[in-house]
């Protein structure tokens, strides 16, 4: 299993993400966490992601999970094309709904655990890799609902990483103050967790 869980974008040592890939350098960029904010910034967000991955010798392309909300079989076939995914930041609960409605949460974990797919993500993309989203409601609004998304909040994470992740900790980021409260919550509840400063990333290679 190969994971790259970053606080903010690709972090200070992005080459470690590229090193997780084998022959298949094709990467699905999943931007659904940002659907909460509307479509206006999506093209620039995608362009930046593709450019950053290209610098690492990786070939990024958009994979909009909304296209597979009623086509889980189609997503399973599509994911076979990629060597990895790069799941970007935004609202963790919006992202988690997209993972559920597309069937990603049923398909991708097995591919990751069998070493068929590298899982990389930052901020919300890192958060959902853990076991639970509990505590993240202190920084992300669970009730923000883009068009086409089911209202039920999904609290379970993908279960790829044992600890809850608090990104943007003590960083120059607008959410850092709220993340302090998230970390306090984790500590009060005795939840295993790791707080990441922007620039830091967790690398798992088993």
C-alpha positions as a printed NumPy array, in Angstrom:
array([[  0.   ,   0.   ,   0.   ],
       [  1.286,   3.413,  -0.968],
       [ -0.096,   6.636,   0.526],
       [  0.968,  10.254,   0.277],
       [ -1.092,  12.387,   2.665],
       [ -0.142,  16.053,   2.563],
       [ -1.287,  19.105,   4.475],
       [ -1.2  ,  21.542,   1.564],
       [ -0.796,  20.739,  -2.114],
       [  2.229,  18.509,  -2.798],
       [  4.229,  19.747,   0.189],
       [  7.917,  20.485,   0.567],
       [  9.198,  17.229,  -0.928],
       [  6.827,  16.242,  -3.762],
       [  9.373,  13.866,  -5.273],
       [  8.36 ,  11.406,  -2.538],
       [  4.917,  11.203,  -4.143],
       [  6.381,  10.475,  -7.575],
       [  8.64 ,   7.785,  -6.103],
       [  5.568,   5.755,  -5.127],
       [  4.624,   5.147,  -8.776],
       [  5.647,   2.278, -10.983],
       [  5.381,   2.22 , -14.767],
       [  1.898,   3.755, -14.892],
       [  2.385,   7.49 , -14.336],
       [ -1.22 ,   8.446, -15.076],
       [ -2.934,  10.22 , -12.167],
       [ -6.634,  10.939, -11.666],
       [ -7.072,  14.389, -10.14 ],
       [-10.198,  14.34 ,  -7.98 ],
       [-11.418,  17.853,  -7.2  ],
       [-14.863,  17.137,  -5.772],
       [-13.994,  18.556,  -2.351],
       [-14.102,  21.951,  -4.057],
       [-17.602,  21.456,  -5.513],
       [-18.888,  23.253,  -2.423],
       [-17.343,  26.458,  -3.764],
       [-18.908,  26.322,  -7.227],
       [-17.396,  25.805, -10.688],
       [-15.642,  29.142, -11.23 ],
       [-12.237,  28.206,  -9.829],
       [-12.249,  24.626, -11.072],
       [-10.359,  25.205, -14.382],
       [ -7.484,  27.035, -12.689],
       [ -7.408,  24.469,  -9.885],
       [ -7.127,  21.671, -12.433],
       [ -4.493,  23.496, -14.48 ],
       [ -2.354,  23.982, -11.382],
       [ -2.698,  20.342, -10.435],
       [ -1.752,  19.071, -13.875],
       [  1.272,  21.374, -14.014],
       [  2.511,  20.361, -10.56 ],
       [  2.241,  16.672, -11.376],
       [  3.881,  17.166, -14.762],
       [  6.962,  18.58 , -13.033],
       [  7.242,  15.235, -11.263],
       [  6.951,  13.22 , -14.465],
       [  3.325,  12.321, -13.747],
       [  0.403,  12.744, -16.13 ],
       [ -2.608,  14.253, -14.377],
       [ -6.154,  14.451, -15.712],
       [ -9.517,  15.415, -14.28 ],
       [-11.68 ,  12.666, -12.83 ],
       [-14.991,  14.192, -11.757],
       [-16.725,  11.7  ,  -9.483],
       [-20.089,  13.337, -10.194],
       [-19.945,  11.661, -13.605],
       [-20.144,   8.306, -11.819],
       [-22.799,   8.961,  -9.177],
       [-25.031,   6.43 , -10.936],
       [-22.316,   4.406, -12.63 ],
       [-20.156,   2.578, -10.102],
       [-19.214,  -0.055, -12.682],
       [-17.993,   2.699, -14.97 ],
       [-15.817,   4.136, -12.219],
       [-14.329,   0.729, -11.463],
       [-13.308,   0.401, -15.108],
       [-11.993,   3.962, -15.239],
       [ -9.797,   3.564, -12.171],
       [ -8.037,   0.631, -13.838],
       [ -6.456,   3.153, -16.213],
       [ -4.552,   5.002, -13.498],
       [ -1.423,   4.426, -11.493],
       [ -2.702,   6.718,  -8.769],
       [ -5.131,   9.369,  -7.629],
       [ -4.509,  12.88 ,  -6.343],
       [ -7.414,  14.028,  -4.173],
       [ -7.372,  17.77 ,  -3.599],
       [ -8.609,  19.952,  -0.751],
       [-11.885,  21.699,  -0.038],
       [-14.785,  20.521,   2.105],
       [-14.07 ,  17.076,   3.554],
       [-17.758,  16.196,   3.874],
       [-18.525,  17.141,   0.281],
       [-15.627,  14.974,  -0.832],
       [-16.743,  12.089,   1.346],
       [-20.242,  12.22 ,  -0.151],
       [-18.719,  12.096,  -3.637],
       [-16.635,   9.078,  -2.676],
       [-19.785,   7.328,  -1.438],
       [-22.132,   8.272,  -4.291],
       [-19.634,   7.285,  -6.988],
       [-18.7  ,   4.007,  -5.332],
       [-15.078,   5.119,  -4.972],
       [-15.126,   4.17 ,  -1.299],
       [-16.028,   0.593,  -2.235],
       [-13.684,   0.272,  -5.22 ],
       [-10.497,   2.207,  -4.508],
       [ -9.449,   0.908,  -1.052],
       [ -8.966,  -2.616,  -2.39 ],
       [ -6.938,  -1.269,  -5.31 ],
       [ -4.77 ,   0.74 ,  -2.92 ],
       [ -4.231,  -2.158,  -0.529],
       [ -3.311,  -4.488,  -3.405],
       [ -0.734,  -1.965,  -4.673],
       [ -2.67 ,  -1.384,  -7.893],
       [ -3.308,   2.298,  -7.111],
       [ -1.327,   4.975,  -5.271],
       [ -3.504,   7.169,  -3.051],
       [ -2.365,  10.755,  -2.694],
       [ -4.24 ,  13.744,  -1.387],
       [ -3.972,  16.955,   0.565],
       [ -6.129,  18.637,   3.191],
       [ -9.613,  17.113,   2.677],
       [ -8.024,  14.473,   0.455],
       [ -5.795,  13.434,   3.351],
       [ -8.529,  13.713,   5.985],
       [-10.844,  11.197,   4.287],
       [ -8.073,   8.588,   4.159],
       [ -8.464,   8.052,   7.912],
       [-11.074,   6.008,   9.743],
       [-13.449,   8.828,  10.652],
       [-14.306,  12.452,   9.906],
       [-15.34 ,  13.031,  13.512],
       [-13.959,  16.364,  14.728],
       [-13.543,  17.788,  11.233],
       [-16.978,  19.42 ,  11.55 ],
       [-15.163,  22.059,  13.637],
       [-13.45 ,  23.303,  10.47 ],
       [-15.614,  22.033,   7.563],
       [-19.379,  22.53 ,   7.45 ],
       [-21.044,  19.106,   7.032],
       [-24.265,  20.71 ,   5.811],
       [-22.84 ,  22.474,   2.742],
       [-24.516,  20.647,  -0.098],
       [-23.668,  21.197,  -3.781],
       [-26.267,  20.312,  -6.384],
       [-26.606,  16.59 ,  -6.978],
       [-25.191,  15.564,  -3.604],
       [-27.144,  13.464,  -1.12 ],
       [-27.826,  15.232,   2.181],
       [-26.792,  12.401,   4.508],
       [-23.459,  13.092,   6.2  ],
       [-20.922,  10.276,   5.851],
       [-18.722,  10.125,   8.931],
       [-16.679,   7.041,   8.089],
       [-13.358,   7.571,   6.357],
       [-11.761,   5.267,   3.804],
       [ -9.816,   3.479,   6.525],
       [ -6.526,   3.572,   4.647],
       [ -4.685,   5.317,   7.491],
       [ -4.978,   4.474,  11.176],
       [ -4.968,   8.01 ,  12.569],
       [ -7.148,  11.074,  12.073],
       [ -5.324,  13.845,  10.212],
       [ -5.427,  17.533,  11.086],
       [ -3.936,  19.54 ,   8.182],
       [ -2.787,  23.179,   8.232],
       [ -1.691,  22.925,  11.873],
       [  0.087,  26.052,  13.143],
       [  0.497,  27.201,   9.547],
       [ -0.039,  30.362,   7.536],
       [ -3.449,  29.161,   6.405],
       [ -6.948,  30.625,   6.986],
       [ -8.106,  27.397,   8.647],
       [ -5.216,  27.065,  11.105],
       [ -7.095,  28.578,  14.054],
       [ -9.988,  26.157,  13.539],
       [ -7.546,  23.265,  13.241],
       [ -6.292,  24.07 ,  16.743],
       [ -9.822,  23.283,  17.943],
       [ -9.856,  20.066,  15.918],
       [ -6.595,  18.926,  17.537],
       [ -7.97 ,  19.82 ,  20.984],
       [-11.039,  17.691,  20.172],
       [ -8.889,  14.738,  19.108],
       [ -6.904,  14.988,  22.34 ],
       [-10.006,  15.291,  24.531],
       [-11.536,  12.212,  22.891],
       [ -8.239,  10.286,  23.006],
       [ -8.436,   9.804,  19.249],
       [ -5.192,   8.7  ,  17.566],
       [ -4.21 ,  11.589,  15.319],
       [ -1.414,  13.451,  13.609],
       [ -1.274,  17.196,  13.047],
       [  0.507,  18.308,   9.882],
       [  2.061,  21.689,   9.245],
       [  1.711,  22.963,   5.688],
       [  4.629,  21.536,   3.752],
       [  4.547,  18.25 ,   5.655],
       [  3.236,  14.956,   4.311],
       [  2.796,  11.414,   5.55 ],
       [  4.359,   8.789,   3.286],
       [  3.291,   5.167,   3.673],
       [  4.931,   2.415,   1.67 ],
       [  4.213,  -1.124,   2.769]])
